[in-house]
């Protein structure tokens, strides 16, 4: 079993079709988007990470990246998106393996920090893979003209982070109990 990484647009067709199938199982839409269509805004430099076992995609996720202005500093920020494990293989640690690998890749990409939201029920899963819960922190997605906050009615989200660089670690306390204007755009409203 190995982790393979590709820019989203460069994922080989056979693997992309499997990722598309897993995403449609996890987040069905009618009609489903075409398998070759990108899921993410190219401006966010999506990096697809796949856990592959002899050609079978076991788990997949995307790392999205953009500059983030916070507390008077511009950070190189990344976040996790579309994290999914094949239904028949859940509970075996494969998702955990991939999420932990993504954390390492973000550090290798020289990002200052990783920051994303997840459903509250998944908080222990991400914490076990090295992510830190930011209690009281809200990410504001969408755009400044059309904000999409993670604490909007009907959402039960928590924010998780990892601080990779000395500057990010020093300013980590400013991320707690904060409203952070991520603004990834109208395609990836919230990562």
Helices and strands as residue ranges (DSSP letters): E 2-7, G 8-10, H 13-26, G 42-44, E 47-53, E 56-70, E 73-85, G 87-89, H 94-108, E 113-119, G 120-122, H 123-128, E 132-133, E 138-142, E 147-149, E 157-163, H 166-171, G 172-175, E 179-181
